[in-house]
Amino acid sequence: MKKLQKIVIFCWAVLLPGCMLSTQERLQQVDNQAEQVGLHRAWVDGGSFDIWTASRLTQPEQPITVYIEGDGFAWVTRYRPSDDPTPHLPIAWQLAREDPAPNLLYLARPCQYSMAVQGKARGCRVPIWTHQRFSAEVLETMQSALLELLSRAHAESASLNLVGFSGGAAIAALLAESGRFNVRSLQTVSANLDHRALTRWHGVSEMQGSLNPMDGVAALRNIPQRHLVGAEDTITPPKLVAQVVQRIGHCATLSIYPDLTHGDTRWGAVWKQLPPMRPVCAAP
């Protein structure tokens, strides 16, 4: 049992009524929602994995906001990983749907929604959404998918506003650190930006095989940032997010929202009411 207790056991999804939807039904749901808000849906070949995306690019010469989904349904129980990481409550998708920006990209994570489409689950294996969710292979896939979307829009040099929820925040930060994109700002909700600190907090084993954004924190220090977290978040507690923001320095701000939890359904409403972020750093 002690050995089992050392398994990384983060289950980012909140189990709500309707969780018994099939992956096919979940994919149909996000497809329908994308159509309702004028977003184009497409599968993008990221190399190792196929990524489900949604986009609206009507002014490609202007900045583009890029939303990156959280870890999804990674664990069924404390000790049993899921066989399908498709999110039950895709918070980053909720944020994207509330954004009326003319230029918007949304990227699901590797293997999310993939089991619903023949041939799209290639490369999918349990470690990709558990211990290796921030691996070099995953990061390269997300980079390739994003570059492909930008290329299709002839917007390879466009400035990007990166937005990530939970583990998607780690991917967003790693993309910013890669130096392959013109990053204008970074925004997160319930961010996991230091998985080593987070695993220590929860008393579980480290995520072997995953990159840690805090190892490259120097590359983030001149990027304007805004980080949001719920006061009742027990998955990525405000204390840990605050420590990360402090390490990043004067370009990062932290907002703590009373009563909100990690996968709270109210994050979409919060995002809709949030004033636009000014992509500038405060004085040191």
C-alpha positions in Angstrom: 0.0 0.0 0.0 2.8 2.4 0.8 4.2 1.8 -2.7 0.8 2.6 -4.2 0.6 5.8 -2.1 3.7 7.0 -3.9 1.9 7.0 -7.3 1.2 10.5 -8.7 -2.5 10.7 -8.1 -3.7 14.0 -9.4 -7.2 13.8 -10.8 -7.8 17.3 -12.3 -11.4 16.7 -13.4 -14.4 17.3 -11.1 -16.9 14.5 -11.2 -20.3 16.1 -12.0 -23.6 14.9 -13.3 -23.2 14.0 -17.0 -19.7 12.5 -16.5 -20.9 9.3 -18.0 -21.0 10.8 -21.5 -18.9 8.8 -24.0 -15.9 10.3 -25.6 -17.8 10.5 -28.9 -20.5 12.5 -27.1 -18.0 14.8 -25.5 -16.4 15.4 -28.9 -19.7 16.1 -30.5 -20.5 18.5 -27.6 -17.4 20.6 -28.1 -17.8 20.5 -31.9 -21.3 21.9 -31.5 -20.2 24.6 -29.0 -17.4 25.6 -31.3 -19.8 26.1 -34.2 -22.1 28.2 -32.0 -19.3 30.7 -31.3 -17.9 30.7 -34.8 -14.8 28.6 -34.2 -13.4 26.3 -36.9 -12.6 22.8 -35.7 -9.7 20.7 -37.0 -7.4 17.8 -36.0 -3.7 18.8 -36.3 -0.9 16.4 -36.8 1.6 17.3 -34.0 4.1 14.6 -34.9 3.7 12.1 -32.1 0.0 12.8 -31.5 -3.0 14.3 -33.2 -4.4 17.4 -31.4 -8.0 18.6 -31.5 -8.1 22.3 -32.1 -10.6 25.2 -32.6 -9.7 28.5 -34.2 -11.0 31.9 -35.3 -8.4 34.0 -37.2 -10.0 37.0 -38.9 -7.2 39.5 -38.3 -4.0 37.4 -38.4 -1.8 40.6 -38.4 -3.1 41.2 -34.8 -2.1 39.3 -31.6 -3.5 35.8 -31.2 -4.8 34.4 -28.0 -3.9 30.7 -27.5 -5.8 28.6 -25.0 -4.3 25.3 -23.8 -6.5 22.8 -22.0 -5.8 21.2 -18.6 -4.8 17.6 -17.9 -8.3 16.3 -18.3 -9.5 13.0 -16.7 -6.1 11.6 -15.9 -7.1 9.4 -12.9 -10.3 7.3 -12.3 -9.4 6.8 -8.6 -6.5 7.7 -6.3 -4.6 4.6 -7.5 -6.0 3.8 -11.0 -5.2 6.0 -14.0 -7.8 6.7 -16.7 -7.7 4.9 -20.0 -8.9 8.1 -21.7 -7.8 11.7 -20.6 -10.7 13.5 -22.4 -11.8 16.2 -19.9 -15.1 15.9 -18.2 -15.0 19.6 -17.5 -12.7 21.4 -20.0 -12.1 24.7 -18.2 -9.8 26.2 -20.8 -12.4 25.5 -23.4 -14.9 27.4 -21.3 -12.6 30.3 -21.2 -12.1 30.2 -25.0 -15.8 30.1 -25.6 -16.2 33.3 -23.6 -13.6 35.2 -25.6 -14.9 37.3 -28.4 -11.4 38.1 -29.7 -11.0 38.1 -33.5 -7.9 35.9 -33.3 -8.2 32.8 -31.1 -6.7 29.3 -31.0 -7.6 26.5 -28.7 -5.5 23.3 -28.3 -6.6 20.2 -26.5 -3.9 18.1 -25.0 -2.5 14.9 -26.5 -5.0 12.0 -26.6 -8.0 14.1 -25.4 -11.0 13.3 -27.6 -8.7 11.0 -29.7 -10.4 7.8 -28.8 -13.6 9.0 -30.5 -12.0 9.1 -34.0 -10.4 6.2 -35.8 -6.7 6.7 -36.2 -6.4 9.7 -34.0 -5.3 7.8 -30.9 -1.9 6.9 -32.3 0.9 7.1 -29.8 -1.6 7.3 -26.9 -0.5 5.5 -23.7 -1.2 6.0 -20.0 2.1 7.8 -19.1 1.3 10.6 -21.6 -1.5 11.9 -19.3 0.0 10.9 -16.0 3.8 11.0 -15.2 4.9 12.3 -18.6 2.2 14.9 -19.3 4.9 17.6 -19.6 7.5 15.5 -21.3 9.7 16.7 -24.2 7.6 14.5 -26.5 4.4 16.2 -25.4 6.0 19.7 -25.6 7.3 19.0 -29.1 3.8 17.9 -30.2 2.2 21.1 -28.8 4.8 23.2 -30.4 4.3 21.5 -33.8 0.5 21.8 -33.6 0.7 25.5 -32.7 3.2 26.2 -35.5 1.0 24.4 -38.0 -2.0 26.4 -37.0 0.0 29.6 -37.4 1.3 28.5 -40.7 -2.1 27.8 -42.1 -3.1 31.4 -41.2 0.2 32.8 -42.6 0.7 34.2 -39.1 4.0 32.5 -38.2 5.5 35.7 -36.7 2.3 36.9 -34.9 2.6 37.8 -31.2 0.8 35.4 -28.9 -1.1 35.8 -25.7 -0.8 32.3 -24.1 -3.5 31.1 -21.7 -3.4 27.8 -19.8 -5.5 26.1 -17.2 -4.0 23.8 -14.6 -1.4 21.6 -16.4 -2.1 23.5 -19.5 -0.4 26.4 -17.8 2.7 24.4 -17.5 2.6 23.7 -21.3 2.0 27.4 -21.9 5.0 28.4 -19.8 7.2 25.8 -21.5 6.1 27.1 -24.9 7.0 30.6 -23.8 10.4 29.4 -22.5 11.2 27.5 -25.8 12.0 30.8 -27.7 10.1 29.5 -30.8 7.3 31.9 -30.4 6.7 35.7 -30.1 5.1 35.6 -26.7 3.3 38.9 -25.8 1.8 37.7 -22.5 1.1 34.6 -20.3 -2.1 34.1 -18.3 -3.0 31.1 -16.2 -5.9 29.8 -14.2 -5.3 27.3 -11.3 -1.7 26.9 -12.6 0.6 24.0 -12.1 3.9 25.7 -12.9 6.1 23.8 -10.5 5.2 20.1 -10.4 8.0 19.3 -8.0 6.7 21.6 -5.4 3.2 20.3 -6.1 4.1 16.7 -5.7 5.9 17.5 -2.4 2.8 19.4 -1.2 0.5 16.4 -1.9 3.1 13.9 -0.6 3.3 11.8 -3.8 6.2 10.8 -6.1 7.7 13.2 -8.6 6.6 13.3 -12.2 9.6 11.5 -13.7 10.0 12.2 -17.4 8.2 15.6 -17.2 9.8 19.0 -17.8 9.4 21.6 -15.0 8.7 25.2 -16.0 10.5 26.5 -13.0 13.8 25.0 -14.3 13.6 27.7 -17.0 12.1 30.5 -15.0 14.7 33.0 -16.1 13.1 32.9 -19.6 9.7 34.0 -18.1 10.9 37.0 -16.1 10.4 39.6 -18.8 7.0 38.3 -20.1 4.0 40.2 -18.7 1.8 37.7 -16.8 -1.4 37.4 -14.9 -2.2 34.3 -12.7 -5.6 33.5 -11.3 -6.4 30.9 -8.6 -9.3 30.1 -6.4 -9.0 30.5 -2.6 -10.6 27.1 -2.1 -8.3 25.3 -4.6 -6.9 22.2 -3.0 -5.3 20.9 -6.1 -3.0 23.8 -6.9 -3.3 25.8 -3.7 -2.9 29.6 -3.7 0.2 29.3 -1.5 2.1 27.4 -4.2 0.9 29.6 -7.0 2.0 32.7 -5.0 5.5 31.1 -4.5 5.8 30.7 -8.3 4.7 34.2 -9.0 7.2 35.5 -6.5 10.0 33.5 -8.2 9.0 34.9 -11.6 9.2 38.5 -10.3 7.8 41.9 -11.2 6.3 40.9 -14.5 3.8 38.6 -12.8 0.7 39.4 -10.8 -1.6 37.1 -8.8 -5.3 37.3 -8.2 -7.0 35.0 -5.7 -10.8 34.5 -6.1 -12.8 33.8 -2.9 -14.9 30.6 -2.9 -13.6 29.3 -6.2 -12.2 25.8 -6.5 -9.8 24.2 -9.0 -12.3 23.0 -11.6 -15.0 25.5 -10.7 -17.7 26.0 -13.3 -17.7 29.7 -12.5 -14.2 30.3 -14.1 -15.9 31.0 -17.4 -17.9 33.8 -15.9 -14.9 35.2 -14.2 -12.9 35.2 -17.4 -15.8 36.9 -19.3 -15.8 39.8 -16.8 -12.0 40.1 -16.5 -10.7 43.4 -17.9 -8.2 43.1 -20.8 -4.6 42.5 -19.7 -2.1 45.2 -20.4 0.9 43.4 -21.8 3.4 45.5 -19.8 5.5 44.7 -16.8 5.2 46.6 -13.6 8.3 48.5 -12.3 10.6 46.2 -10.4 
